[in-house]
Every structure is written in C-alpha cells, then in structure tokens.
C-alpha cells in the first residue's frame, strides 16, 4: 500500500478555497479546480517505492509488494510507471484481462467556483469510431479541433461533499419553453414555439441546433437580454444569470436552459452516462470517471465546438434528474450503483470505537479520506489524503472518519 502524492489542476473555473479548506492548507488566491488520483498520463499520482538494486531486486513484503523495512534506497515514481512495470501484480489478473494493463479509472476531488463547460461524452463504440476516423485523417492529437483524444468512453459520477449545483439531461420541452418564455426576449420566441410544437426529440434537436448555429452577433445580444431578465426574475432563472455572468454572450447560456437543474446535498451523487449533456456549476465533490479525455463541448467555453459530431452523439430525450443515494450493506459499505465496470465508488463512514473493516480485494483500489482521521493499514490519513492499494494486498481500515473507496468491477 502506498501513500499518494497528487497534483492539483488550476483550471480557471476552480474554487480558490474549497480544496485548501478540505486539506487544511492556506489558499493561494489561485483557482484549485481538481486534484487527480490515479495513473492518467496528464498528471499521474506519485508514490515512493524501494528501487531495485543489482541482481537482488527490491525487498518485498508478504503480499509480494515493495516494502520499506529493508533493502535498497527508496525513490519517487509515478503510479503509471509502477503499473507499467508489473501490471498483473498491481492491478490483478482479472483487471488486466478485462481492461488491459492500465488503471481504468481516474478519481478526483473537484471544486467548482464557476460553471464548467456544457459537454457530453460518447459511448464506447462512438469513441472507437471517432478516434479511428481522426487518426485515419491525420488530425494531430493536440490540434484544437481534435474531438477524440482516445478510443475510450467516459462515464462519470460526481458525489457531493458540500451542496453542489449542476445541470444534467434535458428537461421536458414544455418546461424549457415556459422557462425561456418567461424571460420575455423577442429573439427567443422561435425557440419557444419549436419546443411547444414539435415531438420532444425533434424539438430538442432543432432548438439546440438553432442555438449553436445562430449568428454570433445576434446571439450575443440575445444572451445579454436573457441574462438581464434572468437577473431580474430570480428564482428558477437565477442559475442562468450566474452562468451568463461568467460567460457573457455565450450561446451555452441559452442551451443550459434546456437542461435539468440539479442540486445535490452532501452524500448525494449524479451519474453522467454517454450522450447526456451536463455541466457542473458550483460545489465540492468526489468525482470518478473512466480514464478518457473524450469531451464534446456544446457551450460555456472558448474551445472548439464540433456541432455535426455533437448532434450525432447527444441523446435527445427528456429525462428526470438522476440523483443517486448510496445503498448501505451490512459491512458498512455505502455503494453508489452505476451501470459501468471501469469504476466502482463506495463510502465508509467509520464511527468512533468501530471495529476495523477488511477491504482486501482482488482488484486495485484508491482510498480517499474526506473527513476525520482514519487509518488504512498503518497509514494515518487526513482529509484529502489517499493511498493506492495493489490487488490482493491485505488492507484494513479503522479509526474515525469518512473514506471513499474507488475500484473496478470484474
């Protein structure tokens, strides 16, 4: 088991205070948006393992993993390098057989101080086809107009640690029509008429297409009028006034009104499957996702928007907001059930004086502390600290506090 050192990403939308408050550190006045835990090549976690020396190799503990009790000097490595050196030992044979020699999930602390881009993710088949097509056409991976960075899908789950606001899935078109009509903006009336006159799927497709392909100058004026009206009306319109404050003139402000506004309380979660448009607005949460960079944006961003591909990927169907609450088991585990195998997220709230809980598993795990002072094995954890547990390594957690457990389904 290894204590992880993790990178905090300073994206502009990040909160300047939420992650420092959790970690108990002083804010820097710079945004601290995401802390990554895993083996993503963009910012892999780091750990310290004994380095091999000569022919004797590294010292090992009873589980066959590097041990600091004897042997050669230690050195910092990335979790990516550790897994690459021996995937079956770190991940387990079933994980390697199912997902290949890589950790299939990325765990994060996510702190939104401003709205993220409005976006959607492809399913696995769409990602494979899109990636192969762009590779065949020679589109550079770092090109600003590149859509598919890899051949994987990117389902996500966000679990709130504080009150958390987001957008997820389409509203009923009639509800969206009422919300937009109440603004009293003449240039939005054609959208209102479409939403009220067409079948639901066609209405949503036609209105989103019209928003994303509208004349930029005209849309800038429309968004300004809509923002002023939303500010004046407040109530259900208040989130869109706030979005417009961060993204003045962006057509995504109008597109956001097509989506369900979701407010999570601490402990509640939201699952984001393929084709579901979504955005995070404000709050601190634990996020887990399949290890992919495939994002198709549809607003609230200066980045490239591939409208034809986006319209192919989006699922134009009205849905109820999918708020998940953990399902408790007799073992004390509280599971956030999702329909994917690349990740499995659960929570343990360890009470004072409780018995140790055995979390030994045949799959790799990352354990993240979000409250209290629990222990994983002999490693004491504070809020924001995490450990990587290789497959089949014995691990018990004890003490008092809250731990999130990330692993896979095989």
C-alpha positions in Angstrom: 0.0 0.0 0.0 1.3 3.4 -0.9 0.5 6.9 0.2 -0.2 9.0 -2.9 1.1 12.5 -3.7 -1.4 14.1 -6.1 -1.4 17.1 -8.5 -4.0 19.9 -8.2 -5.0 21.3 -11.6 -5.5 25.1 -11.6 -8.3 25.4 -14.2 -9.9 28.9 -14.3 -13.3 27.7 -13.1 -11.9 26.2 -9.9 -12.7 27.4 -6.4 -9.9 29.3 -4.7 -10.9 28.0 -1.3 -12.7 24.6 -1.3 -9.8 22.2 -1.8 -7.5 24.2 0.6 -10.2 24.1 3.3 -10.5 20.3 2.9 -6.8 19.9 3.1 -6.3 22.3 5.9 -3.9 24.5 3.9 -3.8 28.2 3.2 -5.4 29.3 -0.1 -3.1 30.8 -2.7 -5.7 33.1 -4.3 -5.3 30.9 -7.4 -8.0 28.5 -8.6 -7.6 24.9 -7.4 -10.1 23.0 -9.6 -9.2 19.3 -9.5 -6.9 17.0 -7.5 -6.2 13.9 -9.6 -5.7 10.5 -8.1 -4.7 7.7 -10.5 -2.5 6.9 -13.4 -3.7 9.4 -16.0 -0.7 10.4 -18.1 -1.6 14.0 -17.8 -0.9 14.1 -14.1 -0.3 10.7 -12.6 -0.1 10.3 -8.8 3.3 9.8 -7.3 4.5 7.4 -4.7 7.7 6.1 -3.1 8.7 2.5 -3.6 12.1 0.8 -2.9 14.2 0.9 -6.1 15.7 -2.3 -7.4 19.5 -2.6 -6.9 21.7 -5.0 -8.7 20.5 -8.6 -9.2 18.9 -9.0 -5.8 15.8 -6.9 -6.8 13.6 -4.9 -4.4 12.7 -6.0 -1.0 9.2 -7.4 -0.8 6.6 -7.8 1.9 4.4 -10.8 2.5 2.0 -9.8 -0.3 4.8 -9.5 -2.8 4.8 -5.7 -2.9 7.7 -3.3 -2.2 8.4 -2.8 1.5 10.4 -0.1 3.2 11.6 -2.3 6.1 14.8 -3.4 4.4 16.6 -3.4 1.1 17.7 -0.7 -1.3 17.0 3.0 -1.1 13.6 4.4 -2.0 12.7 6.7 -4.8 9.6 8.6 -6.0 7.9 7.1 -9.0 4.6 7.8 -10.8 1.8 5.3 -10.4 1.8 5.0 -14.1 5.4 3.7 -14.1 4.7 1.4 -11.2 1.8 -0.2 -13.0 3.7 -0.4 -16.3 6.5 -2.3 -14.6 4.2 -5.1 -13.4 0.5 -4.7 -14.4 -0.7 -8.1 -13.1 0.9 -7.6 -9.6 -0.5 -4.0 -9.2 -3.9 -4.5 -10.9 -4.6 -8.2 -10.6 -5.0 -10.6 -13.5 -8.8 -10.1 -13.8 -8.4 -6.3 -14.2 -5.7 -6.7 -16.8 -7.7 -9.3 -18.7 -10.8 -7.1 -18.7 -9.3 -3.6 -19.3 -5.7 -4.1 -20.4 -2.6 -3.2 -18.4 -3.8 0.2 -17.2 -5.8 1.6 -14.3 -9.2 2.1 -15.9 -10.5 4.9 -13.7 -9.4 8.4 -12.5 -10.5 9.6 -9.1 -10.7 13.4 -8.4 -11.6 16.0 -5.8 -13.5 18.6 -8.0 -14.1 22.1 -6.7 -16.2 24.3 -9.0 -16.2 28.0 -8.2 -17.7 28.9 -11.6 -19.6 26.8 -14.2 -17.7 24.3 -16.3 -18.3 23.9 -20.0 -21.5 22.4 -21.2 -20.5 19.0 -22.5 -21.3 15.4 -23.5 -19.3 12.2 -23.8 -19.5 9.4 -26.4 -20.3 5.8 -25.8 -17.6 3.2 -26.4 -18.5 2.4 -30.0 -18.7 6.1 -30.9 -15.3 6.8 -29.3 -13.7 3.9 -31.1 -15.1 5.0 -34.4 -14.4 8.7 -33.9 -10.8 8.1 -32.8 -10.1 5.8 -35.7 -11.5 8.3 -38.1 -9.4 11.2 -36.9 -6.3 9.0 -36.8 -7.0 8.0 -40.4 -7.4 11.6 -41.4 -4.1 12.5 -39.7 -5.7 15.0 -37.2 -2.9 15.8 -34.6 -3.8 14.7 -31.1 -3.0 18.2 -29.8 -4.9 20.0 -32.6 -7.6 22.4 -31.1 -10.2 21.0 -33.4 -9.4 17.4 -32.5 -12.5 15.8 -30.9 -11.4 12.3 -29.9 -8.2 12.0 -27.8 -8.5 8.3 -27.3 -10.7 5.3 -28.1 -12.5 5.0 -24.8 -15.8 6.2 -23.4 -16.0 8.5 -20.3 -18.9 7.8 -18.0 -18.7 9.9 -14.8 -20.1 10.0 -11.3 -19.9 13.1 -9.0 -20.6 12.7 -5.3 -21.2 15.9 -3.3 -19.1 16.8 -0.3 -20.9 20.2 0.0 -24.1 21.5 -1.5 -23.4 21.0 -5.2 -25.2 22.6 -8.3 -25.2 21.1 -11.7 -27.0 20.6 -15.0 -27.9 17.1 -16.2 -30.0 15.8 -19.1 -32.8 17.5 -21.0 -35.9 19.0 -19.3 -39.3 18.3 -20.8 -39.5 20.6 -23.8 -42.7 22.2 -22.4 -40.9 23.1 -19.2 -37.9 24.5 -21.1 -40.4 26.6 -23.2 -42.0 28.0 -20.1 -38.6 28.9 -18.5 -37.4 30.6 -21.7 -40.7 32.3 -22.5 -40.8 33.9 -19.0 -37.7 35.9 -20.0 -39.8 38.0 -22.4 -37.0 38.1 -25.0 -38.4 38.5 -28.5 -35.5 36.8 -30.3 -36.1 33.6 -28.2 -39.7 33.3 -29.2 -38.9 31.0 -32.2 -37.2 28.6 -29.8 -40.3 28.6 -27.5 -42.6 27.9 -30.5 -40.4 24.9 -31.6 -40.3 23.5 -28.1 -44.1 23.6 -27.9 -45.0 22.5 -31.4 -42.7 19.5 -32.2 -42.3 16.0 -30.8 -39.9 16.0 -27.9 -36.8 14.5 -29.5 -37.2 16.7 -32.6 -37.9 19.8 -30.6 -34.8 19.4 -28.5 -32.6 18.7 -31.6 -33.9 21.6 -33.6 -33.6 24.1 -30.8 -30.1 23.0 -29.8 -29.0 23.1 -33.4 -30.5 26.6 -33.8 -28.8 27.9 -30.7 -25.3 26.6 -31.7 -25.6 27.7 -35.3 -27.1 31.2 -34.7 -25.4 34.4 -35.9 -22.7 35.1 -33.2 -23.5 38.8 -33.0 -27.2 38.3 -32.8 -26.7 35.6 -30.1 -24.5 37.9 -28.1 -27.3 40.4 -28.0 -29.9 37.7 -27.2 -27.8 36.3 -24.3 -27.3 39.8 -22.8 -31.1 40.4 -22.9 -31.8 36.9 -21.4 -29.2 37.5 -18.6 -30.7 40.8 -17.7 -34.2 39.2 -17.5 -32.9 36.2 -15.5 -31.3 38.5 -13.0 -34.5 40.5 -12.6 -36.7 37.4 -12.3 -34.5 35.4 -9.9 -35.9 32.1 -8.6 -35.6 29.3 -11.2 -33.9 31.8 -13.5 -31.1 32.8 -11.0 -28.6 30.0 -12.1 -28.7 31.2 -15.7 -28.0 34.8 -14.7 -25.0 33.5 -12.8 -23.9 31.4 -15.8 -24.2 34.4 -18.0 -22.0 36.4 -15.6 -19.2 34.0 -16.2 -19.8 33.5 -19.9 -21.3 36.8 -21.4 -22.6 36.3 -24.9 -22.1 32.6 -24.9 -24.9 30.6 -26.7 -24.4 27.9 -24.0 -26.3 30.2 -21.6 -29.5 29.6 -23.6 -28.6 25.9 -24.2 -28.3 25.5 -20.4 -32.0 26.4 -20.0 -32.8 23.2 -21.9 -31.3 21.1 -19.1 -32.4 20.0 -15.7 -31.0 22.0 -12.8 -29.9 19.6 -10.1 -29.0 20.5 -6.5 -27.1 17.7 -4.6 -26.8 17.6 -0.9 -23.7 16.1 0.7 -23.6 12.4 0.2 -25.8 12.5 -2.9 -24.4 11.8 -6.3 -25.2 12.2 -10.0 -24.3 9.7 -12.8 -23.5 11.0 -16.2 -23.7 8.4 -19.0 -23.0 8.6 -22.7 -24.9 11.2 -24.7 -26.2 13.1 -21.7 -25.4 16.9 -21.8 -24.3 18.2 -18.5 -22.3 20.9 -16.6 -21.1 21.4 -13.0 -21.9 24.9 -11.6 -20.7 25.1 -8.1 -19.5 23.0 -5.2 -17.0 20.4 -3.9 -17.3 16.7 -4.7 -15.6 13.4 -5.3 -15.6 12.5 -9.0 -14.7 9.2 -10.6 -14.7 8.5 -14.3 -13.4 6.1 -16.9 -9.8 7.1 -17.8 -10.5 9.0 -21.0 -10.2 12.6 -22.3 -13.1 12.4 -24.8 -15.3 15.6 -24.4 -17.6 17.1 -26.9 -18.5 20.7 -25.8 -21.7 22.5 -26.6 -21.3 25.8 -24.9 -19.8 27.8 -22.0 -16.3 27.6 -23.5 -14.0 29.4 -25.9 -12.9 25.9 -27.1 -13.8 24.3 -30.4 -17.4 23.0 -30.7 -17.8 20.3 -33.4 -21.5 20.8 -34.0 -22.1 18.0 -36.5 -20.4 15.4 -34.3 -22.1 16.8 -31.2 -25.5 16.4 -32.8 -24.6 12.8 -33.6 -23.6 12.0 -30.0 -26.2 13.8 -28.0 -29.2 11.7 -26.8 -32.2 14.0 -27.5 -34.6 12.7 -24.8 -36.1 14.3 -21.8 -35.1 12.7 -18.5 -35.7 13.2 -14.8 -32.6 14.3 -12.9 -30.8 11.1 -11.8 -29.8 11.7 -8.1 -28.2 8.7 -6.5 -28.1 7.9 -2.8 -25.7 5.2 -1.5 -27.0 1.7 -0.9 -25.9 0.5 2.5 -24.5 -3.0 3.1 -24.1 -4.9 6.4 -20.4 -4.5 6.1 -20.7 -0.7 6.5 -20.1 0.0 2.8 -22.3 2.5 1.1 -22.3 1.9 -2.7 -23.1 4.3 -5.5 -24.5 1.9 -8.0 -23.8 2.6 -11.7 -24.1 0.6 -14.9 -20.4 0.6 -15.8 -17.4 -1.7 -14.9 -14.5 0.7 -15.2 -15.2 2.1 -11.8 -17.0 1.3 -8.6 -17.3 4.1 -5.9 -18.4 3.5 -2.3 -18.1 5.3 1.0 -17.3 4.2 4.5 -18.3 6.3 7.5 -16.3 4.9 10.3 -17.8 5.6 13.8 -15.8 6.1 17.0 -14.9 2.8 18.5 -15.9 0.8 15.5 -14.2 -2.5 14.5 -11.6 -2.5 11.7 -13.1 -3.2 8.3 -11.3 -5.6 5.9 -11.1 -4.1 2.4 -8.8 -6.7 0.8 -9.8 -7.2 -2.8 -8.5 -8.9 -6.0 -8.7 -5.5 -7.7 -6.7 -2.3 -7.4 -8.1 0.3 -5.0 -7.6 4.0 -4.2 -8.8 5.0 -0.7 -9.5 8.8 -0.2 -10.1 10.4 3.2 -12.6 13.3 3.2 -13.2 13.7 7.0 -11.7 12.7 10.3 -8.5 10.7 10.9 -8.9 7.1 9.7 -6.1 4.6 9.1 -5.5 2.4 6.1 -3.3 -0.3 7.5 -0.5 1.6 9.3 -1.0 4.7 7.2 -2.8 7.6 9.0 -4.9 9.7 6.7 -6.1 13.3 7.0 -8.8 14.9 4.8 -7.7 15.0 1.1 -5.0 12.3 1.6 -5.2 9.0 -0.3 -3.5 5.6 -0.7 -3.1 3.1 -3.6 -3.8 -0.5 -2.6 -2.5 -3.1 -5.2 -4.7 -6.1 -6.0 -4.7 -8.8 -3.3 -2.8 -6.8 -0.8 -4.3 -7.1 2.7 -5.8 -3.8 3.9 -7.9 -3.0 7.0 -9.3 0.5 7.7 -10.0 1.7 11.2 -10.4 4.8 13.3 -12.9 7.6 12.9 -13.8 9.4 9.7 -15.0 9.1 6.1 -13.3 7.1 3.3 -14.2 6.8 -0.3 -13.2 3.6 -2.0 -12.6 3.5 -5.7 -12.0 0.2 -7.6 -13.3 -1.7 -10.6 -15.9 -4.4 -11.4 -14.5 -7.6 -12.9 
